[in-house]
């Protein structure tokens, strides 16, 4: 009987502490993912064809990203900041 107590008590204690830590860390991760209001990831849809943002290299959905027509073709951006930086560049020669 003592053997079972020595085996299961530490195991139960470990599992309980692990569950508490996971609960705490899960809430922490969820709050970090939803708190930045200006983040690029939260403002871009995840459906449709993916195109690469020419400024930062992030892949964005064609259906939910900012689009700018440049020389007759559509260019897709993850944020207004990237679009503005792209438009402020001098034209390539």
Biopython code that builds the backbone (N, CA, C, O; Angstrom):
import numpy as np
from Bio.PDB.StructureBuilder import StructureBuilder

atoms = [
    (1, "UNK", "N", (0.819, -1.182, 0.000)),
    (1, "UNK", "CA", (0.000, 0.000, 0.000)),
    (1, "UNK", "C", (0.870, 1.255, 0.000)),
    (1, "UNK", "O", (0.551, 2.225, -0.688)),
    (2, "UNK", "N", (1.929, 1.249, 0.739)),
    (2, "UNK", "CA", (2.830, 2.387, 0.784)),
    (2, "UNK", "C", (3.440, 2.647, -0.598)),
    (2, "UNK", "O", (3.643, 3.799, -0.981)),
    (3, "UNK", "N", (3.731, 1.577, -1.346)),
    (3, "UNK", "CA", (4.295, 1.699, -2.683)),
    (3, "UNK", "C", (3.347, 2.482, -3.595)),
    (3, "UNK", "O", (3.781, 3.359, -4.341)),
    (4, "UNK", "N", (2.058, 2.164, -3.532)),
    (4, "UNK", "CA", (1.090, 2.863, -4.365)),
    (4, "UNK", "C", (1.018, 4.348, -3.998)),
    (4, "UNK", "O", (0.913, 5.204, -4.877)),
    (5, "UNK", "N", (1.074, 4.644, -2.720)),
    (5, "UNK", "CA", (1.039, 6.027, -2.265)),
    (5, "UNK", "C", (2.275, 6.776, -2.763)),
    (5, "UNK", "O", (2.168, 7.906, -3.238)),
    (6, "UNK", "N", (3.449, 6.148, -2.655)),
    (6, "UNK", "CA", (4.691, 6.792, -3.087)),
    (6, "UNK", "C", (4.735, 6.973, -4.605)),
    (6, "UNK", "O", (5.409, 7.880, -5.092)),
    (7, "UNK", "N", (4.046, 6.148, -5.345)),
    (7, "UNK", "CA", (4.036, 6.253, -6.796)),
    (7, "UNK", "C", (2.965, 7.219, -7.293)),
    (7, "UNK", "O", (3.256, 8.072, -8.131)),
    (8, "UNK", "N", (1.752, 7.108, -6.805)),
    (8, "UNK", "CA", (0.644, 7.875, -7.348)),
    (8, "UNK", "C", (0.541, 9.301, -6.815)),
    (8, "UNK", "O", (0.072, 10.185, -7.532)),
    (9, "UNK", "N", (0.960, 9.543, -5.595)),
    (9, "UNK", "CA", (0.888, 10.900, -5.056)),
    (9, "UNK", "C", (1.782, 11.868, -5.841)),
    (9, "UNK", "O", (1.303, 12.929, -6.240)),
    (10, "UNK", "N", (3.058, 11.549, -6.078)),
    (10, "UNK", "CA", (3.881, 12.466, -6.891)),
    (10, "UNK", "C", (3.364, 12.596, -8.326)),
    (10, "UNK", "O", (3.431, 13.673, -8.917)),
    (11, "UNK", "N", (2.853, 11.503, -8.879)),
    (11, "UNK", "CA", (2.316, 11.554, -10.229)),
    (11, "UNK", "C", (1.082, 12.452, -10.291)),
    (11, "UNK", "O", (0.952, 13.257, -11.213)),
    (12, "UNK", "N", (0.186, 12.325, -9.334)),
    (12, "UNK", "CA", (-1.015, 13.159, -9.293)),
    (12, "UNK", "C", (-0.647, 14.628, -9.067)),
    (12, "UNK", "O", (-1.251, 15.518, -9.667)),
    (13, "UNK", "N", (0.324, 14.880, -8.219)),
    (13, "UNK", "CA", (0.786, 16.237, -7.966)),
    (13, "UNK", "C", (1.380, 16.847, -9.235)),
    (13, "UNK", "O", (1.110, 18.001, -9.566)),
    (14, "UNK", "N", (2.184, 16.064, -9.933)),
    (14, "UNK", "CA", (2.784, 16.523, -11.181)),
    (14, "UNK", "C", (1.715, 16.863, -12.216)),
    (14, "UNK", "O", (1.780, 17.916, -12.850)),
    (15, "UNK", "N", (0.743, 15.989, -12.388)),
    (15, "UNK", "CA", (-0.317, 16.217, -13.371)),
    (15, "UNK", "C", (-1.169, 17.442, -13.019)),
    (15, "UNK", "O", (-1.582, 18.190, -13.905)),
    (16, "UNK", "N", (-1.426, 17.640, -11.739)),
    (16, "UNK", "CA", (-2.209, 18.800, -11.318)),
    (16, "UNK", "C", (-1.439, 20.093, -11.587)),
    (16, "UNK", "O", (-2.014, 21.058, -12.091)),
    (17, "UNK", "N", (-0.160, 20.123, -11.261)),
    (17, "UNK", "CA", (0.649, 21.312, -11.524)),
    (17, "UNK", "C", (0.775, 21.575, -13.021)),
    (17, "UNK", "O", (0.737, 22.723, -13.463)),
    (18, "UNK", "N", (0.924, 20.527, -13.781)),
    (18, "UNK", "CA", (1.019, 20.662, -15.237)),
    (18, "UNK", "C", (-0.272, 21.257, -15.810)),
    (18, "UNK", "O", (-0.222, 22.120, -16.686)),
    (19, "UNK", "N", (-1.415, 20.802, -15.323)),
    (19, "UNK", "CA", (-2.699, 21.326, -15.793)),
    (19, "UNK", "C", (-2.851, 22.806, -15.434)),
    (19, "UNK", "O", (-3.355, 23.591, -16.238)),
    (20, "UNK", "N", (-2.424, 23.183, -14.248)),
    (20, "UNK", "CA", (-2.511, 24.584, -13.823)),
    (20, "UNK", "C", (-1.616, 25.457, -14.690)),
    (20, "UNK", "O", (-2.029, 26.534, -15.119)),
    (21, "UNK", "N", (-0.408, 25.009, -14.947)),
    (21, "UNK", "CA", (0.524, 25.775, -15.774)),
    (21, "UNK", "C", (0.008, 25.894, -17.202)),
    (21, "UNK", "O", (0.090, 26.965, -17.803)),
    (22, "UNK", "N", (-0.521, 24.808, -17.748)),
    (22, "UNK", "CA", (-1.074, 24.861, -19.108)),
    (22, "UNK", "C", (-2.263, 25.809, -19.180)),
    (22, "UNK", "O", (-2.413, 26.535, -20.162)),
    (23, "UNK", "N", (-3.098, 25.813, -18.169)),
    (23, "UNK", "CA", (-4.246, 26.715, -18.136)),
    (23, "UNK", "C", (-3.773, 28.161, -18.127)),
    (23, "UNK", "O", (-4.309, 28.997, -18.854)),
    (24, "UNK", "N", (-2.788, 28.452, -17.320)),
    (24, "UNK", "CA", (-2.246, 29.803, -17.231)),
    (24, "UNK", "C", (-1.597, 30.217, -18.544)),
    (24, "UNK", "O", (-1.840, 31.323, -19.027)),
    (25, "UNK", "N", (-0.782, 29.355, -19.125)),
    (25, "UNK", "CA", (-0.091, 29.681, -20.367)),
    (25, "UNK", "C", (-1.058, 29.771, -21.541)),
    (25, "UNK", "O", (-0.842, 30.583, -22.441)),
    (26, "UNK", "N", (-2.103, 28.977, -21.562)),
    (26, "UNK", "CA", (-3.095, 29.050, -22.631)),
    (26, "UNK", "C", (-3.802, 30.395, -22.626)),
    (26, "UNK", "O", (-4.010, 30.978, -23.690)),
    (27, "UNK", "N", (-4.166, 30.889, -21.488)),
    (27, "UNK", "CA", (-4.784, 32.201, -21.379)),
    (27, "UNK", "C", (-3.824, 33.303, -21.744)),
    (27, "UNK", "O", (-4.219, 34.302, -22.346)),
    (28, "UNK", "N", (-2.568, 33.135, -21.386)),
    (28, "UNK", "CA", (-1.547, 34.124, -21.726)),
    (28, "UNK", "C", (-1.360, 34.197, -23.235)),
    (28, "UNK", "O", (-1.284, 35.289, -23.798)),
    (29, "UNK", "N", (-1.285, 33.044, -23.893)),
    (29, "UNK", "CA", (-1.117, 33.027, -25.352)),
    (29, "UNK", "C", (-2.319, 33.637, -26.052)),
    (29, "UNK", "O", (-2.160, 34.394, -27.009)),
    (30, "UNK", "N", (-3.507, 33.318, -25.591)),
    (30, "UNK", "CA", (-4.712, 33.862, -26.215)),
    (30, "UNK", "C", (-4.761, 35.379, -26.074)),
    (30, "UNK", "O", (-5.154, 36.071, -27.013)),
    (31, "UNK", "N", (-4.371, 35.904, -24.923)),
    (31, "UNK", "CA", (-4.397, 37.347, -24.728)),
    (31, "UNK", "C", (-3.324, 38.034, -25.558)),
    (31, "UNK", "O", (-3.543, 39.152, -26.024)),
    (32, "UNK", "N", (-2.193, 37.415, -25.756)),
    (32, "UNK", "CA", (-1.140, 38.007, -26.588)),
    (32, "UNK", "C", (-1.550, 38.025, -28.049)),
    (32, "UNK", "O", (-1.231, 38.978, -28.759)),
    (33, "UNK", "N", (-2.245, 37.002, -28.519)),
    (33, "UNK", "CA", (-2.639, 36.935, -29.923)),
    (33, "UNK", "C", (-3.733, 37.925, -30.267)),
    (33, "UNK", "O", (-3.830, 38.354, -31.417)),
    (34, "UNK", "N", (-4.557, 38.298, -29.303)),
    (34, "UNK", "CA", (-5.680, 39.173, -29.616)),
    (34, "UNK", "C", (-5.455, 40.615, -29.201)),
    (34, "UNK", "O", (-6.252, 41.472, -29.582)),
    (35, "UNK", "N", (-4.419, 40.932, -28.445)),
    (35, "UNK", "CA", (-4.282, 42.279, -27.915)),
    (35, "UNK", "C", (-3.707, 43.310, -28.872)),
    (35, "UNK", "O", (-4.151, 44.457, -28.814)),
    (36, "UNK", "N", (-2.765, 43.003, -29.739)),
    (36, "UNK", "CA", (-2.226, 44.085, -30.561)),
    (36, "UNK", "C", (-3.241, 44.539, -31.616)),
    (36, "UNK", "O", (-3.559, 43.795, -32.544)),
    (37, "UNK", "N", (-3.738, 45.751, -31.463)),
    (37, "UNK", "CA", (-4.800, 46.212, -32.349)),
    (37, "UNK", "C", (-4.295, 46.566, -33.731)),
    (37, "UNK", "O", (-5.064, 46.495, -34.691)),
    (38, "UNK", "N", (-3.064, 46.936, -33.871)),
    (38, "UNK", "CA", (-2.561, 47.323, -35.172)),
    (38, "UNK", "C", (-1.780, 46.231, -35.868)),
    (38, "UNK", "O", (-1.080, 46.514, -36.840)),
    (39, "UNK", "N", (-1.870, 45.030, -35.421)),
    (39, "UNK", "CA", (-1.045, 43.975, -36.022)),
    (39, "UNK", "C", (-1.523, 43.623, -37.407)),
    (39, "UNK", "O", (-2.712, 43.720, -37.708)),
    (40, "UNK", "N", (-0.611, 43.220, -38.238)),
    (40, "UNK", "CA", (-0.928, 42.869, -39.612)),
    (40, "UNK", "C", (-1.762, 41.607, -39.676)),
    (40, "UNK", "O", (-2.707, 41.526, -40.461)),
    (41, "UNK", "N", (-1.425, 40.622, -38.861)),
    (41, "UNK", "CA", (-2.088, 39.321, -38.943)),
    (41, "UNK", "C", (-3.569, 39.411, -38.616)),
    (41, "UNK", "O", (-4.374, 38.678, -39.192)),
    (42, "UNK", "N", (-3.940, 40.301, -37.698)),
    (42, "UNK", "CA", (-5.342, 40.368, -37.310)),
    (42, "UNK", "C", (-6.202, 41.063, -38.350)),
    (42, "UNK", "O", (-7.420, 40.886, -38.340)),
    (43, "UNK", "N", (-5.610, 41.855, -39.259)),
    (43, "UNK", "CA", (-6.410, 42.595, -40.211)),
    (43, "UNK", "C", (-6.466, 41.947, -41.592)),
    (43, "UNK", "O", (-7.093, 42.494, -42.499)),
    (44, "UNK", "N", (-5.831, 40.807, -41.766)),
    (44, "UNK", "CA", (-5.780, 40.170, -43.076)),
    (44, "UNK", "C", (-6.570, 38.867, -43.040)),
    (44, "UNK", "O", (-6.392, 38.051, -42.136)),
    (45, "UNK", "N", (-7.437, 38.677, -44.023)),
    (45, "UNK", "CA", (-8.211, 37.440, -44.104)),
    (45, "UNK", "C", (-7.301, 36.280, -44.505)),
    (45, "UNK", "O", (-6.235, 36.486, -45.085)),
    (46, "UNK", "N", (-7.733, 35.066, -44.191)),
    (46, "UNK", "CA", (-6.908, 33.891, -44.483)),
    (46, "UNK", "C", (-7.536, 33.010, -45.547)),
    (46, "UNK", "O", (-7.272, 31.809, -45.588)),
    (47, "UNK", "N", (-8.364, 33.586, -46.407)),
    (47, "UNK", "CA", (-9.028, 32.806, -47.438)),
    (47, "UNK", "C", (-8.562, 33.302, -48.807)),
    (47, "UNK", "O", (-8.224, 34.475, -48.964)),
    (48, "UNK", "N", (-8.544, 32.411, -49.788)),
    (48, "UNK", "CA", (-8.212, 32.808, -51.145)),
    (48, "UNK", "C", (-6.762, 32.535, -51.504)),
    (48, "UNK", "O", (-6.008, 31.942, -50.732)),
    (49, "UNK", "N", (-6.396, 32.983, -52.696)),
    (49, "UNK", "CA", (-5.043, 32.805, -53.202)),
    (49, "UNK", "C", (-4.069, 33.676, -52.406)),
    (49, "UNK", "O", (-4.419, 34.784, -51.998)),
    (50, "UNK", "N", (-2.853, 33.182, -52.183)),
    (50, "UNK", "CA", (-1.857, 33.938, -51.440)),
    (50, "UNK", "C", (-0.881, 34.604, -52.392)),
    (50, "UNK", "O", (-0.419, 33.998, -53.359)),
    (51, "UNK", "N", (-0.573, 35.868, -52.101)),
    (51, "UNK", "CA", (0.418, 36.635, -52.845)),
    (51, "UNK", "C", (1.416, 37.209, -51.846)),
    (51, "UNK", "O", (1.085, 37.443, -50.684)),
    (52, "UNK", "N", (2.628, 37.431, -52.311)),
    (52, "UNK", "CA", (3.691, 37.926, -51.432)),
    (52, "UNK", "C", (3.712, 39.455, -51.426)),
    (52, "UNK", "O", (3.728, 40.096, -52.477)),
    (53, "UNK", "N", (3.711, 40.024, -50.217)),
    (53, "UNK", "CA", (3.838, 41.463, -50.055)),
    (53, "UNK", "C", (5.249, 41.845, -50.515)),
    (53, "UNK", "O", (6.221, 41.288, -50.005)),
    (54, "UNK", "N", (5.390, 42.787, -51.472)),
    (54, "UNK", "CA", (6.711, 43.113, -52.000)),
    (54, "UNK", "C", (7.605, 43.868, -51.017)),
    (54, "UNK", "O", (8.811, 43.961, -51.245)),
    (55, "UNK", "N", (7.060, 44.400, -49.953)),
    (55, "UNK", "CA", (7.853, 45.173, -48.998)),
    (55, "UNK", "C", (8.429, 44.280, -47.905)),
    (55, "UNK", "O", (9.641, 44.251, -47.695)),
    (56, "UNK", "N", (7.556, 43.551, -47.209)),
    (56, "UNK", "CA", (8.017, 42.765, -46.054)),
    (56, "UNK", "C", (8.112, 41.274, -46.335)),
    (56, "UNK", "O", (8.705, 40.539, -45.545)),
    (57, "UNK", "N", (7.540, 40.808, -47.444)),
    (57, "UNK", "CA", (7.639, 39.397, -47.791)),
    (57, "UNK", "C", (6.582, 38.506, -47.179)),
    (57, "UNK", "O", (6.629, 37.288, -47.349)),
    (58, "UNK", "N", (5.624, 39.089, -46.467)),
    (58, "UNK", "CA", (4.541, 38.318, -45.869)),
    (58, "UNK", "C", (3.584, 37.855, -46.960)),
    (58, "UNK", "O", (3.286, 38.610, -47.885)),
    (59, "UNK", "N", (3.106, 36.627, -46.859)),
    (59, "UNK", "CA", (2.102, 36.141, -47.806)),
    (59, "UNK", "C", (0.727, 36.545, -47.308)),
    (59, "UNK", "O", (0.367, 36.281, -46.160)),
    (60, "UNK", "N", (-0.044, 37.192, -48.183)),
    (60, "UNK", "CA", (-1.364, 37.690, -47.821)),
    (60, "UNK", "C", (-2.408, 37.123, -48.769)),
    (60, "UNK", "O", (-2.102, 36.757, -49.904)),
    (61, "UNK", "N", (-3.633, 37.057, -48.294)),
    (61, "UNK", "CA", (-4.754, 36.576, -49.091)),
    (61, "UNK", "C", (-5.181, 37.662, -50.073)),
    (61, "UNK", "O", (-5.248, 38.839, -49.717)),
    (62, "UNK", "N", (-5.466, 37.264, -51.300)),
    (62, "UNK", "CA", (-5.900, 38.239, -52.298)),
    (62, "UNK", "C", (-7.293, 38.777, -51.999)),
    (62, "UNK", "O", (-7.650, 39.856, -52.471)),
    (63, "UNK", "N", (-8.079, 38.047, -51.228)),
    (63, "UNK", "CA", (-9.446, 38.491, -50.950)),
    (63, "UNK", "C", (-9.537, 39.466, -49.789)),
    (63, "UNK", "O", (-10.506, 40.221, -49.709)),
    (64, "UNK", "N", (-8.571, 39.480, -48.890)),
    (64, "UNK", "CA", (-8.704, 40.326, -47.715)),
    (64, "UNK", "C", (-7.579, 41.316, -47.519)),
    (64, "UNK", "O", (-7.520, 41.974, -46.480)),
    (65, "UNK", "N", (-6.680, 41.442, -48.484)),
    (65, "UNK", "CA", (-5.542, 42.335, -48.296)),
    (65, "UNK", "C", (-5.764, 43.658, -49.018)),
    (65, "UNK", "O", (-6.693, 43.804, -49.812)),
    (66, "UNK", "N", (-4.895, 44.612, -48.727)),
    (66, "UNK", "CA", (-4.930, 45.885, -49.431)),
    (66, "UNK", "C", (-4.379, 45.677, -50.838)),
    (66, "UNK", "O", (-3.368, 44.997, -51.014)),
    (67, "UNK", "N", (-5.030, 46.250, -51.827)),
    (67, "UNK", "CA", (-4.631, 46.062, -53.221)),
    (67, "UNK", "C", (-4.372, 47.416, -53.853)),
    (67, "UNK", "O", (-5.117, 48.370, -53.626)),
    (68, "UNK", "N", (-3.318, 47.496, -54.643)),
    (68, "UNK", "CA", (-2.991, 48.714, -55.368)),
    (68, "UNK", "C", (-2.644, 48.330, -56.798)),
    (68, "UNK", "O", (-1.840, 47.426, -57.025)),
    (69, "UNK", "N", (-3.245, 49.009, -57.756)),
    (69, "UNK", "CA", (-2.918, 48.766, -59.164)),
    (69, "UNK", "C", (-1.639, 49.530, -59.494)),
    (69, "UNK", "O", (-1.569, 50.745, -59.311)),
    (70, "UNK", "N", (-0.632, 48.811, -59.980)),
    (70, "UNK", "CA", (0.642, 49.411, -60.345)),
    (70, "UNK", "C", (1.001, 48.920, -61.742)),
    (70, "UNK", "O", (1.170, 47.721, -61.963)),
    (71, "UNK", "N", (1.117, 49.861, -62.686)),
    (71, "UNK", "CA", (1.429, 49.536, -64.084)),
    (71, "UNK", "C", (0.480, 48.481, -64.653)),
    (71, "UNK", "O", (0.907, 47.597, -65.395)),
    (72, "UNK", "N", (-0.784, 48.571, -64.312)),
    (72, "UNK", "CA", (-1.785, 47.671, -64.860)),
    (72, "UNK", "C", (-1.907, 46.321, -64.181)),
    (72, "UNK", "O", (-2.706, 45.493, -64.617)),
    (73, "UNK", "N", (-1.147, 46.073, -63.134)),
    (73, "UNK", "CA", (-1.281, 44.801, -62.416)),
    (73, "UNK", "C", (-1.511, 45.066, -60.932)),
    (73, "UNK", "O", (-1.067, 46.075, -60.386)),
    (74, "UNK", "N", (-2.207, 44.146, -60.305)),
    (74, "UNK", "CA", (-2.540, 44.291, -58.887)),
    (74, "UNK", "C", (-1.352, 43.875, -58.023)),
    (74, "UNK", "O", (-0.722, 42.844, -58.257)),
    (75, "UNK", "N", (-1.064, 44.698, -57.025)),
    (75, "UNK", "CA", (-0.023, 44.392, -56.042)),
    (75, "UNK", "C", (-0.727, 44.330, -54.695)),
    (75, "UNK", "O", (-1.531, 45.204, -54.372)),
    (76, "UNK", "N", (-0.427, 43.297, -53.902)),
    (76, "UNK", "CA", (-1.131, 43.045, -52.643)),
    (76, "UNK", "C", (-0.220, 43.353, -51.460)),
    (76, "UNK", "O", (0.972, 43.048, -51.482)),
    (77, "UNK", "N", (-0.804, 43.967, -50.418)),
    (77, "UNK", "CA", (-0.039, 44.391, -49.248)),
    (77, "UNK", "C", (-0.704, 43.902, -47.969)),
    (77, "UNK", "O", (-1.923, 43.744, -47.906)),
    (78, "UNK", "N", (0.116, 43.667, -46.956)),
    (78, "UNK", "CA", (-0.405, 43.195, -45.669)),
    (78, "UNK", "C", (-0.921, 44.342, -44.811)),
    (78, "UNK", "O", (-1.749, 44.126, -43.927)),
    (79, "UNK", "N", (-0.442, 45.565, -45.059)),
    (79, "UNK", "CA", (-0.858, 46.700, -44.239)),
    (79, "UNK", "C", (-0.726, 47.994, -45.030)),
    (79, "UNK", "O", (-0.098, 48.023, -46.088)),
    (80, "UNK", "N", (-1.322, 49.061, -44.511)),
    (80, "UNK", "CA", (-1.186, 50.379, -45.135)),
    (80, "UNK", "C", (0.257, 50.849, -45.087)),
    (80, "UNK", "O", (0.739, 51.508, -46.008)),
    (81, "UNK", "N", (0.938, 50.504, -44.007)),
    (81, "UNK", "CA", (2.342, 50.896, -43.866)),
    (81, "UNK", "C", (3.186, 50.329, -45.010)),
    (81, "UNK", "O", (3.994, 51.047, -45.599)),
    (82, "UNK", "N", (3.004, 49.051, -45.324)),
    (82, "UNK", "CA", (3.758, 48.440, -46.420)),
    (82, "UNK", "C", (3.363, 49.060, -47.766)),
    (82, "UNK", "O", (4.220, 49.295, -48.618)),
    (83, "UNK", "N", (2.079, 49.319, -47.951)),
    (83, "UNK", "CA", (1.638, 49.943, -49.202)),
    (83, "UNK", "C", (2.253, 51.321, -49.365)),
    (83, "UNK", "O", (2.740, 51.662, -50.443)),
    (84, "UNK", "N", (2.233, 52.117, -48.300)),
    (84, "UNK", "CA", (2.796, 53.462, -48.361)),
    (84, "UNK", "C", (4.303, 53.430, -48.614)),
    (84, "UNK", "O", (4.828, 54.246, -49.372)),
    (85, "UNK", "N", (4.991, 52.490, -47.979)),
    (85, "UNK", "CA", (6.434, 52.359, -48.204)),
    (85, "UNK", "C", (6.720, 51.962, -49.647)),
    (85, "UNK", "O", (7.679, 52.450, -50.245)),
    (86, "UNK", "N", (5.900, 51.082, -50.207)),
    (86, "UNK", "CA", (6.075, 50.651, -51.597)),
    (86, "UNK", "C", (5.845, 51.817, -52.556)),
    (86, "UNK", "O", (6.612, 52.007, -53.500)),
    (87, "UNK", "N", (4.794, 52.594, -52.316)),
    (87, "UNK", "CA", (4.475, 53.709, -53.193)),
    (87, "UNK", "C", (5.485, 54.851, -53.056)),
    (87, "UNK", "O", (5.647, 55.637, -53.989)),
    (88, "UNK", "N", (6.156, 54.956, -51.926)),
    (88, "UNK", "CA", (7.141, 56.016, -51.699)),
    (88, "UNK", "C", (8.495, 55.694, -52.346)),
    (88, "UNK", "O", (9.338, 56.580, -52.482)),
    (89, "UNK", "N", (8.706, 54.448, -52.740)),
    (89, "UNK", "CA", (9.965, 54.069, -53.376)),
    (89, "UNK", "C", (10.106, 54.758, -54.731)),
    (89, "UNK", "O", (9.121, 54.969, -55.439)),
    (90, "UNK", "N", (11.344, 55.102, -55.080)),
    (90, "UNK", "CA", (11.529, 55.636, -56.437)),
    (90, "UNK", "C", (11.304, 54.540, -57.463)),
    (90, "UNK", "O", (11.573, 53.375, -57.170)),
    (91, "UNK", "N", (10.817, 54.870, -58.663)),
    (91, "UNK", "CA", (10.550, 53.847, -59.679)),
    (91, "UNK", "C", (11.841, 53.109, -60.078)),
    (91, "UNK", "O", (12.914, 53.707, -60.158)),
    (92, "UNK", "N", (11.712, 51.814, -60.320)),
    (92, "UNK", "CA", (12.862, 51.010, -60.727)),
    (92, "UNK", "C", (13.210, 51.313, -62.178)),
    (92, "UNK", "O", (12.330, 51.569, -63.001)),
    (93, "UNK", "N", (14.491, 51.282, -62.476)),
    (93, "UNK", "CA", (14.937, 51.561, -63.851)),
    (93, "UNK", "C", (15.353, 50.304, -64.529)),
    (93, "UNK", "O", (15.759, 50.335, -65.691)),
]
sb = StructureBuilder()
sb.init_structure("model")
sb.init_model(0)
sb.init_chain("A")
sb.init_seg("    ")
for serial, (resi, resn, name, xyz) in enumerate(atoms, 1):
    if name == "N":
        sb.init_residue(resn, " ", resi, " ")
    sb.init_atom(name, np.array(xyz, "f"), 0.0, 1.0, " ", f" {name:<3s}", serial, name[0])
structure = sb.get_structure()
